[in-house]
Amino acid sequence: MEEKRIALLIGISKYQFATSLSNPTNDIDSMQATLKRLGFDVIVSKDPTYKSLRISINDFGTRLNDYDVGLFFFAGHGLQIKGFNYLVPVDANPLNENQVEYDCVNANLILSIMEDANNKTNFIFLDACRNNPFKRSWNRSPTLSGLSYMSAPYGTLIAYSTAPNKTALDGEIDSNSPYTLALTEEILSPNLTILQVLQNVRLKLIHRTEGEQVPWESTSLLNDFKFNDNIYFSLDTFCQSVMYSKKKDIVLNTLNLRTWDITRLTKKGIPLNEMDIQAGVVEVYYQEGLNYFNIFDKLEIKIYKDGEREYNLFTITKNANHVISISQQLYNRLGVGLYDDNRHSSFFDVDKIKALARGKAKSSKDECFTNWHFESVGFTLYYLKNPKRQFIFKTRIYPNKKVIGRTIKDILSNQYLKLIETAVKIREEKTENGKFEDFQLNLMEPELGIFDTAILRTFNSGDKKKNSSNLLFSQSEGNLINTTELGSLIAKLTDIYGLDTQNQGYLTGMEVEDLEDDLHWSGRTWDLNIQHQIMDNDSAIEDMLYGIHLYYYEEYGLEMTIFGLEDLIEHNTDEQRR
């Protein structure tokens, strides 16, 4: 069941007796458009009188019981009087401090309504900390500027556009306030919690105002609420997601794709081209018939030996307006970027874009190119003369994990390619998708100084490209275990691969005690991804190259399985070729 969300947005610009403000009603328009994208039912009130403001708040409180999430946003004048915060309606005209409570709305009314509601999560955003508009007409002014701190009830977050007792900026005329502008930009960020969103808002606002305005929050939220939990997707949110996340799978996650959705070329028998091999590419994926950002219909993924991943969304298009729109969105999100004006043109050159769209570009210098580079990610946009009218948006994720140079094959004693040729079938089992076959291997010498028995299990699906095999090592002595030998084996594997997928390395003293007492042992698991890095098993889209699982059962003793033996052998062969 989807979460129901409701928002009340109040914006007041044209005050009758107070200083008018340029942007609150613009802020409301921006917030309304943003929240609708995030699934909110939005109620808007612009320039309300005291009476209509109270009615809007009361109606909002009544409706709140039918929703899971409530949001109140106010842009306009706000006052702090005797420790209480007041929202100033359009017709407010208090002659002194004592009249404020009769002409203005106490912000605690919003808190009370939310506290009494049956819903689980509420938000209050107050972009209302401007200077007191009545100060000059009063005999004495309020003690403090801005708004005072309010405690948030359970399940509620209160966000202020600036710190307590400080004033906020209204922004440029006919625009948005700095706070609302940053909030509408960041609140769409995919899969970020509200606290992460507000942290980004704070960093952005501090930078834009040179430290003059620092947003503030009070929270008693009971969960990690996400405004954009895959509700809204755009080029802008795609870039935000990729830039903010450290997960290497973020591109495919954001595109809502999995590796099994995409054609892996070598699995189809299509070899890598020589240029890719020289560049260090170890695998290429390709898929067409897609539709991203209303223009890109193809995706190519290149996996590099050094851990880099490159995602190319591309299409052939004659539509110059689409190209211009994509480039402008990227400029707005990522900045101006870089390009070599001796070799390419910029996407700011609209005439060059139109010439490329018409197929009238004169040389490769007319091709449009811009690059953006950040700490762990890079973006590049191309519009090409050759191939004609090809439009490419490239995302590069730079490696943040070690690429492993060796494999277990370097320490194995037996030549398994030769042993497989003389193996004896000992078991066969049919399944719906094919059949399993187990082959006994006659080891020339104990493997890794521990295992004297090896069984090769193959799975035959009828499709040679989908066949696989696993190699199981065990001890004929059954459950006898030598913890010294086991510690030495784990040390050898850890020296090659490092910590396993559970962040465990060398055998510990506590593990030795558990093994000697025949207690549970969690074992070691090294799963390698296609780049020969330790896999993130929490990722649903990592493609496994091969795996090494070492475990102990009281009944069967110590066993080790190599999953994906053919991929291990093929990886070693490819390394030798290189």
URGI-V130102 format. One record per residue. N is the residue number from 1. SS is DSSP state (H for helix, E for strand, C for the rest). D_LAST is the distance of its C-alpha to the last C-alpha in whole Angstrom. Layout:
BEGIN
[[N SS D_LAST] [N SS D_LAST]]
END
This chain:
BEGIN
[[1 C 53] [2 C 52] [3 C 53] [4 C 56] [5 E 56] [6 E 59] [7 E 60] [8 E 63] [9 E 62] [10 E 65] [11 E 65] [12 C 68] [13 C 68] [14 C 72] [15 C 74] [16 C 78] [17 C 79] [18 C 76] [19 C 73] [20 C 71] [21 C 67] [22 C 65] [23 C 62] [24 H 63] [25 H 64] [26 H 60] [27 H 59] [28 H 60] [29 H 59] [30 H 55] [31 H 55] [32 H 57] [33 H 54] [34 H 51] [35 H 53] [36 H 54] [37 H 50] [38 C 50] [39 C 52] [40 E 55] [41 E 59] [42 E 60] [43 E 64] [44 E 64] [45 E 68] [46 E 68] [47 C 71] [48 C 73] [49 C 76] [50 H 77] [51 H 78] [52 H 75] [53 H 73] [54 H 74] [55 H 75] [56 H 71] [57 H 70] [58 H 72] [59 H 71] [60 H 67] [61 H 68] [62 H 70] [63 H 67] [64 H 65] [65 C 66] [66 C 64] [67 C 61] [68 C 58] [69 E 57] [70 E 59] [71 E 59] [72 E 61] [73 E 61] [74 E 63] [75 E 63] [76 C 66] [77 C 68] [78 E 69] [79 E 71] [80 E 71] [81 E 75] [82 C 76] [83 C 73] [84 E 72] [85 E 70] [86 E 72] [87 E 70] [88 C 72] [89 C 73] [90 C 74] [91 C 78] [92 C 78] [93 C 81] [94 C 81] [95 C 84] [96 C 83] [97 H 81] [98 H 83] [99 H 83] [100 H 79] [101 H 79] [102 H 81] [103 H 79] [104 C 76] [105 E 74] [106 E 73] [107 C 69] [108 H 70] [109 H 71] [110 H 68] [111 H 67] [112 H 70] [113 H 69] [114 H 65] [115 H 66] [116 H 69] [117 C 66] [118 C 65] [119 C 61] [120 C 59] [121 E 57] [122 E 58] [123 E 58] [124 E 60] [125 E 58] [126 E 61] [127 E 60] [128 C 64] [129 C 64] [130 C 66] [131 C 69] [132 C 72] [133 C 74] [134 C 77] [135 H 77] [136 H 79] [137 H 82] [138 C 83] [139 C 85] [140 C 82] [141 C 78] [142 C 76] [143 C 75] [144 C 71] [145 C 69] [146 C 66] [147 C 66] [148 C 67] [149 C 64] [150 C 65] [151 C 64] [152 C 62] [153 C 63] [154 C 61] [155 C 58] [156 E 59] [157 E 57] [158 E 59] [159 E 57] [160 E 58] [161 C 57] [162 C 58] [163 C 59] [164 C 63] [165 C 65] [166 C 63] [167 C 63] [168 C 61] [169 C 60] [170 C 61] [171 C 59] [172 C 59] [173 C 62] [174 C 61] [175 C 58] [176 C 57] [177 C 57] [178 H 54] [179 H 54] [180 H 54] [181 H 52] [182 H 49] [183 H 50] [184 H 50] [185 H 47] [186 H 45] [187 C 47] [188 C 45] [189 C 42] [190 C 40] [191 C 40] [192 C 42] [193 E 45] [194 H 48] [195 H 48] [196 H 44] [197 H 45] [198 H 48] [199 H 46] [200 H 44] [201 H 48] [202 H 49] [203 H 46] [204 H 46] [205 H 50] [206 H 50] [207 H 48] [208 H 50] [209 C 53] [210 C 52] [211 C 53] [212 C 57] [213 C 56] [214 C 54] [215 C 54] [216 E 56] [217 E 56] [218 E 58] [219 E 56] [220 C 57] [221 C 55] [222 C 54] [223 C 51] [224 C 47] [225 C 49] [226 E 46] [227 C 48] [228 C 45] [229 C 44] [230 C 42] [231 C 45] [232 C 44] [233 C 41] [234 C 41] [235 H 38] [236 H 40] [237 H 39] [238 H 36] [239 H 35] [240 H 37] [241 H 36] [242 H 32] [243 H 33] [244 H 35] [245 C 33] [246 C 30] [247 C 29] [248 C 26] [249 C 27] [250 H 30] [251 H 29] [252 H 29] [253 H 32] [254 H 34] [255 C 33] [256 C 34] [257 C 31] [258 C 29] [259 H 26] [260 H 28] [261 H 30] [262 C 27] [263 E 25] [264 E 21] [265 H 20] [266 H 17] [267 H 20] [268 H 22] [269 C 20] [270 C 19] [271 C 15] [272 C 14] [273 C 14] [274 H 12] [275 H 14] [276 H 13] [277 H 9] [278 H 9] [279 H 12] [280 C 9] [281 E 12] [282 E 11] [283 E 15] [284 E 17] [285 E 21] [286 E 24] [287 E 28] [288 E 31] [289 E 35] [290 E 35] [291 E 37] [292 E 36] [293 C 39] [294 C 41] [295 C 38] [296 E 34] [297 E 34] [298 E 30] [299 E 27] [300 E 24] [301 E 21] [302 E 18] [303 E 16] [304 E 13] [305 C 11] [306 C 13] [307 C 16] [308 C 18] [309 E 20] [310 E 21] [311 E 24] [312 E 26] [313 E 29] [314 E 30] [315 E 33] [316 E 35] [317 C 38] [318 C 41] [319 C 43] [320 H 43] [321 H 45] [322 H 42] [323 H 40] [324 H 42] [325 H 43] [326 H 39] [327 H 39] [328 H 42] [329 H 41] [330 H 38] [331 H 40] [332 H 43] [333 H 40] [334 H 37] [335 C 39] [336 C 39] [337 C 35] [338 E 34] [339 C 33] [340 C 33] [341 C 36] [342 C 35] [343 C 33] [344 C 34] [345 E 37] [346 C 38] [347 C 39] [348 C 42] [349 C 43] [350 H 44] [351 H 45] [352 H 42] [353 H 41] [354 H 44] [355 H 43] [356 H 39] [357 H 41] [358 H 43] [359 C 41] [360 C 42] [361 C 40] [362 C 40] [363 C 37] [364 H 33] [365 H 35] [366 H 37] [367 C 34] [368 E 35] [369 E 32] [370 E 33] [371 E 30] [372 E 31] [373 E 30] [374 C 31] [375 C 29] [376 C 27] [377 E 27] [378 E 27] [379 E 29] [380 E 29] [381 E 31] [382 E 31] [383 E 34] [384 C 32] [385 C 34] [386 C 31] [387 C 30] [388 C 34] [389 C 35] [390 E 32] [391 E 33] [392 E 30] [393 E 30] [394 E 27] [395 E 27] [396 E 24] [397 E 24] [398 C 22] [399 C 21] [400 C 23] [401 C 22] [402 C 19] [403 C 16] [404 C 15] [405 C 12] [406 C 13] [407 C 15] [408 H 18] [409 H 17] [410 H 16] [411 C 20] [412 C 21] [413 C 23] [414 C 23] [415 C 21] [416 H 22] [417 H 20] [418 H 23] [419 H 26] [420 H 26] [421 H 27] [422 C 30] [423 C 31] [424 E 34] [425 E 35] [426 E 38] [427 E 38] [428 E 38] [429 E 39] [430 E 39] [431 E 39] [432 C 40] [433 C 36] [434 E 35] [435 E 35] [436 E 34] [437 E 33] [438 E 33] [439 E 32] [440 E 33] [441 E 30] [442 C 32] [443 C 30] [444 C 30] [445 C 30] [446 C 31] [447 E 28] [448 C 27] [449 C 31] [450 C 32] [451 E 32] [452 C 33] [453 E 33] [454 E 30] [455 E 31] [456 E 28] [457 E 30] [458 E 28] [459 E 30] [460 E 30] [461 C 31] [462 C 32] [463 C 29] [464 H 26] [465 H 23] [466 H 26] [467 C 26] [468 E 24] [469 E 25] [470 E 26] [471 E 26] [472 E 29] [473 E 30] [474 E 34] [475 C 36] [476 C 39] [477 C 41] [478 C 41] [479 C 42] [480 C 42] [481 C 40] [482 C 39] [483 H 38] [484 H 37] [485 H 34] [486 H 33] [487 H 33] [488 H 31] [489 H 28] [490 H 29] [491 H 28] [492 H 25] [493 H 23] [494 H 25] [495 H 23] [496 H 19] [497 H 20] [498 C 23] [499 C 26] [500 C 26] [501 C 28] [502 C 31] [503 C 30] [504 C 31] [505 C 30] [506 C 31] [507 C 34] [508 C 37] [509 H 41] [510 H 42] [511 H 40] [512 H 41] [513 H 44] [514 H 44] [515 H 42] [516 H 45] [517 C 47] [518 C 46] [519 C 45] [520 C 43] [521 C 39] [522 C 37] [523 C 34] [524 E 30] [525 E 28] [526 E 24] [527 E 23] [528 E 19] [529 E 19] [530 C 16] [531 C 15] [532 C 15] [533 C 18] [534 E 21] [535 C 23] [536 C 27] [537 C 29] [538 C 32] [539 C 30] [540 C 30] [541 C 27] [542 C 24] [543 C 22] [544 E 21] [545 E 18] [546 E 20] [547 E 23] [548 E 24] [549 E 28] [550 E 30] [551 E 34] [552 E 37] [553 E 40] [554 C 43] [555 C 44] [556 C 41] [557 E 39] [558 E 36] [559 E 33] [560 E 29] [561 E 27] [562 E 24] [563 E 24] [564 C 21] [565 H 20] [566 H 18] [567 H 16] [568 H 16] [569 H 14] [570 H 12] [571 H 11] [572 H 10] [573 H 9] [574 H 6] [575 H 5] [576 H 5] [577 H 4] [578 C 0]]
END
